């Protein structure tokens, strides 16, 4: 199973000034926790571009291993991608993006990764993800110091991390990790949202009720019929996800990703995807049969 980690941080310098720091591989040592003993073994100087390979050594919980990455995309000063050639993951693609925003740069990191021996090893994913989150928390703290950010700006948007606040720039200017488009007219949906909110200690979820009279699907580039037909969510970089992927993402955002990890396993994924599609089509009919406060046309939980 491929997992995704998204982070964002705002920096007060333009992309042309930010990009050179992050494309210098040796600066990685400055923003990586000392406990990892991260070292670049490729001799200086390293000429960066498509096809460049870089070798590293590091330790994770005391276990030493080597890592080699390949620069697969190079578009200064707006982005570059590095992919694992050899290392501990079955797949690792790290996309770096630098977007001009509010007089500075919104730096976006997106990592798609898969564990070795997946899906069996996915049971350990919560532990691995926590390690990655700790590394990026350290990284952003180091970046804040190096780029001399004030304490009230540039706060990170980080899935599964602390509450996002400040100048983080989602497409609508709010601070959240996942925006869920949920059906408040469905009691089952409403109850699940209420349950997730109790677990959402970091306010990672934003909510938009598709049954509300002022809901406008067009602002997301969708139609009402589309959002009525299946669940959708908006990611901080503007991506739209739907179906069971939404549930895996929102559960991960509140720290419960391990509960739904099996739904993404190759053998089980088609079963859960089909089960959700059946539920989505029949949710109001099921609600009318099981909830007492339903009328003929809709079904809503009373407050």
Rosetta blueprint (number, residue, H / E / L):
1 X L
2 X L
3 X E
4 X E
5 X E
6 X E
7 X E
8 X E
9 X E
10 X E
11 X E
12 X L
13 X L
14 X L
15 X H
16 X H
17 X H
18 X H
19 X H
20 X H
21 X H
22 X H
23 X H
24 X L
25 X H
26 X H
27 X H
28 X H
29 X H
30 X H
31 X H
32 X L
33 X L
34 X H
35 X H
36 X H
37 X L
38 X L
39 X E
40 X E
41 X L
42 X L
43 X L
44 X L
45 X L
46 X L
47 X L
48 X L
49 X L
50 X L
51 X L
52 X L
53 X E
54 X E
55 X E
56 X E
57 X E
58 X E
59 X E
60 X E
61 X L
62 X L
63 X E
64 X E
65 X E
66 X E
67 X E
68 X E
69 X E
70 X E
71 X E
72 X E
73 X E
74 X E
75 X E
76 X L
77 X L
78 X L
79 X E
80 X E
81 X E
82 X E
83 X E
84 X E
85 X E
86 X E
87 X L
88 X L
89 X E
90 X E
91 X E
92 X E
93 X E
94 X E
95 X E
96 X E
97 X E
98 X E
99 X E
100 X E
101 X E
102 X L
103 X L
104 X E
105 X E
106 X E
107 X E
108 X E
109 X E
110 X E
111 X E
112 X E
113 X E
114 X E
115 X E
116 X L
117 X L
118 X L
119 X L
120 X H
121 X H
122 X H
123 X H
124 X H
125 X H
126 X H
127 X H
128 X H
129 X H
130 X H
131 X H
132 X H
133 X H
134 X H
135 X H
136 X H
137 X H
138 X H
139 X H
140 X H
141 X H
142 X H
143 X H
144 X H
145 X H
146 X H
147 X L
148 X L
149 X L
150 X L
151 X L
152 X L
153 X L
154 X L
155 X L
156 X L
157 X E
158 X E
159 X L
160 X L
161 X L
162 X L
163 X L
164 X L
165 X L
166 X L
167 X L
168 X L
169 X L
170 X L
171 X L
172 X L
173 X L
174 X L
175 X L
176 X L
177 X L
178 X E
179 X E
180 X E
181 X E
182 X E
183 X L
184 X L
185 X L
186 X L
187 X H
188 X H
189 X H
190 X H
191 X H
192 X H
193 X H
194 X H
195 X H
196 X H
197 X H
198 X H
199 X H
200 X L
201 X L
202 X L
203 X L
204 X L
205 X E
206 X E
207 X E
208 X E
209 X E
210 X L
211 X L
212 X L
213 X L
214 X L
215 X L
216 X L
217 X H
218 X H
219 X H
220 X H
221 X L
222 X L
223 X L
224 X H
225 X H
226 X H
227 X H
228 X H
229 X H
230 X L
231 X L
232 X E
233 X E
234 X E
235 X E
236 X L
237 X L
238 X L
239 X L
240 X E
241 X E
242 X E
243 X L
244 X H
245 X H
246 X H
247 X H
248 X H
249 X H
250 X H
251 X H
252 X H
253 X H
254 X L
255 X L
256 X L
257 X H
258 X H
259 X H
260 X H
261 X H
262 X H
263 X H
264 X H
265 X L
266 X H
267 X H
268 X H
269 X H
270 X H
271 X H
272 X H
273 X H
274 X H
275 X H
276 X H
277 X H
278 X H
279 X H
280 X H
281 X H
282 X H
283 X H
284 X H
285 X H
286 X H
287 X H
288 X H
289 X H
290 X H
291 X L
292 X L
293 X L
294 X E
295 X L
296 X L
297 X L
298 X L
299 X E
300 X L
301 X L
302 X L
303 X L
